[in-house]
Amino acid sequence: MQPRKLRADAQRNVDALLEAAKNVFATSGVDAPAKEITDLAGVGVGTLYRHFPQRADLVVAVLHRGIDTCAVAGPALSAEHEPQVALVEWLRRYTAFVGTKRGLATALHSGDPAFDGLPGYFMERLEPVLAALLDAAVATGGIRADVSAKDLMHAIALLCQPVRGEGIEYNQRMVGVLVDGLRRA
């Protein structure tokens, strides 16, 4: 059975809450007060809890939206750019996504069963997208063929670990070094 479709105003509220939560989580962490999220979204606390009864529900929804946005970007970039450019641009977006989710790592490893499906969802949605981009770029002869999509996803996740005194710009620069290493000499 399909979940019923939300009214337009309710969907706007959900969209506003997810965008606000994404921004608040990035700056204040997943334990930020609900009021901070609802104030930014321009809705009441009751609206938040109507759509997301538990904090974990909101965290999962924010992550699903980010994963889906990143996944959809792959084919769009492939249609707009030559393979190597599409790959590099997608890796930048993936880095921004992973790099801004630092505060969520603690929640994901909290043991809360609400998060159990996220790692699988992450890989199911993103690994095939990156594999297609990588395969297309390798076929042009400009990218090494001995690195898999899974290798790249793990390497970028490691490069996005927090470094004291550094922000996402540092992570982007380090991923840039990795990407330069993917290119064939």
C-alpha positions as CSV (number, residue, x, y, z in Angstrom):
1,M,0.0,0.0,0.0
2,Q,1.4,3.4,-1.0
3,P,1.6,6.1,1.7
4,R,-0.9,8.8,1.0
5,K,0.2,11.9,-0.7
6,L,0.5,15.0,1.5
7,R,-1.5,18.2,0.8
8,A,0.6,20.9,-0.8
9,D,0.8,23.0,2.3
10,A,1.9,20.0,4.4
11,Q,4.5,19.1,1.8
12,R,5.9,22.6,1.9
13,N,6.1,22.3,5.7
14,V,8.0,19.0,5.5
15,D,10.3,20.4,2.8
16,A,11.0,23.5,5.0
17,L,11.6,21.3,8.1
18,L,14.0,19.1,6.2
19,E,16.0,22.0,4.8
20,A,16.1,23.7,8.2
21,A,17.1,20.5,10.0
22,K,19.9,19.9,7.4
23,N,21.3,23.4,8.1
24,V,20.8,23.2,11.9
25,F,22.4,19.8,12.1
26,A,25.4,21.0,10.1
27,T,26.0,23.9,12.5
28,S,24.6,22.8,15.8
29,G,24.5,19.0,15.6
30,V,21.6,16.6,15.7
31,D,20.8,17.4,19.3
32,A,20.0,21.0,18.6
33,P,16.7,22.2,20.1
34,A,13.6,21.5,18.1
35,K,12.7,25.2,18.4
36,E,15.9,26.1,16.5
37,I,14.7,23.9,13.6
38,T,11.1,25.1,13.6
39,D,12.1,28.8,13.8
40,L,14.3,28.4,10.8
41,A,11.6,26.5,8.9
42,G,8.9,29.0,9.9
43,V,6.6,26.4,11.4
44,G,5.5,25.4,14.9
45,V,6.9,22.7,17.1
46,G,3.7,20.7,16.7
47,T,4.2,20.6,12.9
48,L,7.6,19.1,13.5
49,Y,6.3,16.4,15.8
50,R,3.3,15.7,13.6
51,H,5.6,14.8,10.7
52,F,8.6,13.5,12.6
53,P,7.5,12.1,16.0
54,Q,11.0,11.0,17.0
55,R,14.3,12.9,16.5
56,A,15.6,9.8,14.7
57,D,12.7,10.1,12.1
58,L,13.9,13.6,11.3
59,V,17.6,12.5,11.1
60,V,16.7,9.6,8.8
61,A,14.6,11.9,6.6
62,V,17.4,14.5,6.3
63,L,19.9,11.8,5.3
64,H,17.6,10.1,2.8
65,R,16.9,13.5,1.1
66,G,20.7,14.2,1.0
67,I,21.5,10.7,-0.4
68,D,18.7,11.0,-3.0
69,T,19.8,14.4,-4.1
70,C,23.4,13.2,-4.5
71,A,22.2,10.1,-6.4
72,V,20.0,12.1,-8.8
73,A,22.9,14.5,-9.6
74,G,24.9,11.7,-11.3
75,P,22.8,11.2,-14.4
76,A,22.1,14.9,-14.7
77,L,25.8,15.7,-14.6
78,S,26.5,12.9,-17.2
79,A,24.0,14.5,-19.5
80,E,25.5,18.0,-19.1
81,H,29.2,17.3,-19.1
82,E,31.9,15.1,-20.6
83,P,32.6,12.0,-18.4
84,Q,35.7,13.3,-16.5
85,V,34.1,16.6,-15.7
86,A,30.8,14.9,-14.6
87,L,32.8,12.5,-12.4
88,V,34.8,15.3,-10.7
89,E,31.7,17.5,-10.2
90,W,29.8,14.6,-8.6
91,L,32.8,13.8,-6.3
92,R,32.7,17.4,-5.2
93,R,29.0,17.2,-4.4
94,Y,29.5,13.8,-2.6
95,T,32.4,15.4,-0.6
96,A,30.1,18.3,0.4
97,F,27.4,15.9,1.4
98,V,29.7,13.6,3.5
99,G,31.7,16.5,4.9
100,T,28.7,18.3,6.3
101,K,27.3,15.2,8.0
102,R,30.0,15.1,10.7
103,G,27.6,15.6,13.5
104,L,25.4,12.8,12.3
105,A,28.1,10.1,12.7
106,T,27.5,9.9,16.5
107,A,23.8,9.5,16.0
108,L,24.2,6.8,13.4
109,H,26.4,4.8,15.7
110,S,24.2,5.2,18.7
111,G,22.6,1.8,18.4
112,D,19.2,3.3,17.6
113,P,17.4,0.8,15.4
114,A,15.9,3.6,13.4
115,F,19.4,4.0,11.7
116,D,20.0,0.4,10.9
117,G,19.0,0.7,7.2
118,L,20.9,3.8,6.4
119,P,24.3,2.3,5.5
120,G,22.6,-0.1,3.1
121,Y,20.5,2.7,1.6
122,F,23.5,4.9,1.2
123,M,25.5,2.3,-0.7
124,E,22.4,1.1,-2.8
125,R,21.7,4.6,-4.0
126,L,25.2,6.1,-4.4
127,E,27.6,3.3,-5.4
128,P,25.9,2.5,-8.7
129,V,25.8,6.2,-9.6
130,L,29.5,6.6,-8.9
131,A,30.2,3.4,-10.7
132,A,28.5,4.6,-13.8
133,L,30.3,8.0,-13.7
134,L,33.6,6.2,-13.1
135,D,33.1,3.7,-15.8
136,A,32.3,6.4,-18.3
137,A,35.4,8.4,-17.3
138,V,37.7,5.3,-17.4
139,A,36.3,4.6,-21.0
140,T,37.7,7.9,-22.1
141,G,41.2,6.8,-21.1
142,G,41.9,9.7,-18.8
143,I,41.0,8.0,-15.5
144,R,42.7,5.0,-13.9
145,A,40.8,1.7,-14.2
146,D,42.1,0.1,-11.0
147,V,39.9,2.1,-8.5
148,S,36.4,1.0,-7.8
149,A,33.4,3.2,-6.9
150,K,33.4,1.6,-3.4
151,D,37.1,2.4,-3.0
152,L,36.4,6.1,-3.9
153,M,33.4,6.3,-1.6
154,H,35.5,5.0,1.3
155,A,38.5,7.1,0.6
156,I,36.4,10.3,0.4
157,A,34.7,9.4,3.7
158,L,38.1,9.0,5.3
159,L,39.3,12.3,3.8
160,C,36.2,14.0,5.2
161,Q,37.0,13.2,8.9
162,P,37.1,16.3,11.0
163,V,40.5,18.0,11.3
164,R,40.9,20.4,14.2
165,G,40.7,23.9,13.0
166,E,39.7,23.0,9.4
167,G,36.4,23.1,7.6
168,I,34.9,21.5,4.6
169,E,37.2,23.5,2.3
170,Y,40.1,21.5,3.7
171,N,38.2,18.2,2.9
172,Q,37.5,19.5,-0.6
173,R,41.2,20.3,-1.1
174,M,42.2,16.8,0.1
175,V,39.7,15.2,-2.2
176,G,41.1,17.3,-5.0
177,V,44.5,15.7,-4.4
178,L,42.8,12.3,-4.5
179,V,41.0,13.1,-7.8
180,D,44.3,14.3,-9.3
181,G,45.7,10.9,-8.5
182,L,42.9,9.2,-10.4
183,R,44.0,10.9,-13.7
184,R,46.2,8.9,-16.0
185,A,49.6,10.4,-16.5
